[in-house]
Amino acid sequence: MRNLLLIVLLLLLLISACAPKEAGDGGDTPAQRAEGVVMRETSDGNTSWQLKASSADFYDNKDVKMENPVITFNQEKQTAVLKAKHGSFKGEIITFRGSVVLRVKEEKLKLTTEKLFYNTATKVAWTDVPFILKRNGITVKGKALKTSNGFGNIEIFKQTTDLPKDLQGLK
C-alpha cells in the first residue's frame, strides 16, 4: 500500500511538471499571436522607424517575440534597413538575432552579425558579438560595436581592418 501511494504521488508530480503553462503565469504560451505585424514610431507626424514582422507573439508581461523582423530607420539624409531571422521587443529595447544584416545604401554600408540591440529611446544600437562591417570597399571585423546618431557614429571594439588593394599602402 505504501509503495502504491508513493507511485501515485510521483505520477502526480510528473504530470503537474509536464502540464502546459497558461499565458500570464510565466509560461511560454503567448497571450496573442499576430501575422503581418507593422509597428511605427512617429515624431511630429514623421515616422522615425517602422518595424515589420511576418508574425509576432505578444505575452502578458508585455514581451513581444517576432519572426523575420525588418526595421527601416528614417534618418535625416538616408535610410537604414535592418533584417534578422528573429526579434524581441521588451521595454525600450529591440533585440535582433540570427543572420542580422544592416544596410545603409547612401553610405554603402553593410553590417552583419548574429545579434544586435537597439534602444528606441536613445536611438543607440550595439552588439557584443563578432561582426563584419563593410563601408566603401573597406572591411572591418570586430568583437563589439556601438552606434549613435543614426548609424553615423560607430565605435568599434577589438577590430581588424582589411583595405582594398588600391589602399594597401595605408597599412
N, C-alpha and C positions, 0 to 999 in steps of 0.2 A: 504494500500500500504506500509506504514511504517513497519507494522508487517511482511509482506511478505519479505521485504528487510532484516529485522533483522533475520528471519528464514533462508534465503539463506546464509547470512554471517556466521551464526552459523554452518550450514551444511558444508560450505566450510572449516571452521576452523577445524571441527571434521574430515573431510575427509583428510585434509593435516596432521593432527596429527597421523592418523592411517595408512598413506601410508608407505609401506616398504621403508627403507633407503637403499641407494646404498652403495656398498663397497667403502671405502675411505672417506665417509663423516661422519665417527664416528659411523656408524651403526653396527649392529651385523651380517651383511652378509659378509662371508669370500670372499676374492679375489680368492682363490684357495682352493680346497679340495683334499687331497691325501689319499690313502688307503695303508696299509702295509708300513709305513714310517720307514726308518732307517737313523739315523744321527750319525756321529762319530767325535770325537776329536782326532787328532793324534799329536804326538810329536816325532820328529826324526824317523818317519816311524812306530812308535808303537802307537797302539790305547790306549788312556788314558781312554776313556769311549765310550760306544756305547748305543744309545737310540733307542728303537723300540717302535712303537705305532700302534694300529690297524687302526687308522685314525688320520688325523691332518688337521685342518683348518688354513690357512695362511691368515693374514689380511694385508692390505696395510700399516698399521703403524708398520709392522714387528713383531707383536704378533703372536704366534702360540698356538693354543689350541688343546690338544691331548686327545684321549680316550685310555685307557688301556696301559699307558706307562710302559715300563720295561727298566731300565738303568743298565748296567753292568759296574762297575768300575774295571779296571785292575790295581792292585796295585803291589808293588814290590814282595811280597810273598803270596798274597791272592787275591781273587776276591770277590767283594761285589755286590749283586744284589738287586735292589730296584724295587718294583711293586706298582702300585696305580690304582685307577679307572680313575682318570682324571689328566691331567697335563697341564701346560702352560709354555711357554718359552718367556721371554721378556728381551732383552739385554743379560746380562750375568747370569741371574737368572732363574733357572728352579724351578717351584712350583709344588709339587705333592699333590693331595687332594683325600680323600676318601679311606679308608682301606689301608693306606700306610704301607708296610712291607719291611724292610731292613734286609737282611741276609748276614752274613759273615761266611761261612762254616768252615773255618780253625780255627776261634776263637769261634765257637759255639755261635755266637751272633745273636740275633733276636730283632729288634726294631719294635714296632707297634705304630702307631699314626694316626691322621686324616689329618695332614698337615706337610709337610717337604719342606724346601727350600734348594737349592744347588747353590752355586756361582761357575760357571765354571772357572772363572779367579783365584780365591783364593783357590778353592778346599775346601771350608768350607761349612758344612751342619748345619742346625739349625731348631728348631721348637719352637714355642711359645704357644703350646697347650699341654695338658696332653699326656703322652706316657708311654709305658711299655718297659723296656729293660731287656732281659734275656741273661745271659752270664755264661756258665759253671755251671748251676744249681742255680745261684743267680738271683733273680728278683728285679729290681729297678723300682720304679714308680716315676715320677716327673712331674713338671709343664712346664718345658722348658729344652732344651739342645742345646749344640753347639759342633760340632766335627771338628777336623782338622787332618792333617797328615793321610789322607786316612782312617778315622774312627778309627785310632789308639789312638788318644787322645779324650776323651769325657768329657765335662764339663756339669754337671747336676745341675739344679737349683730346690730347694724345693723338695727334694727326700725323699722317704721311701724305705726301703730295706727289702725284705723277704729272709732269709737264708734257705738253705736246712736243714733238720732235723739233719744231721751229723755235721753241723756247728753251731747249735743253741747256743752253749756255748760262741760264739764270741759276742753275743748281749750285 
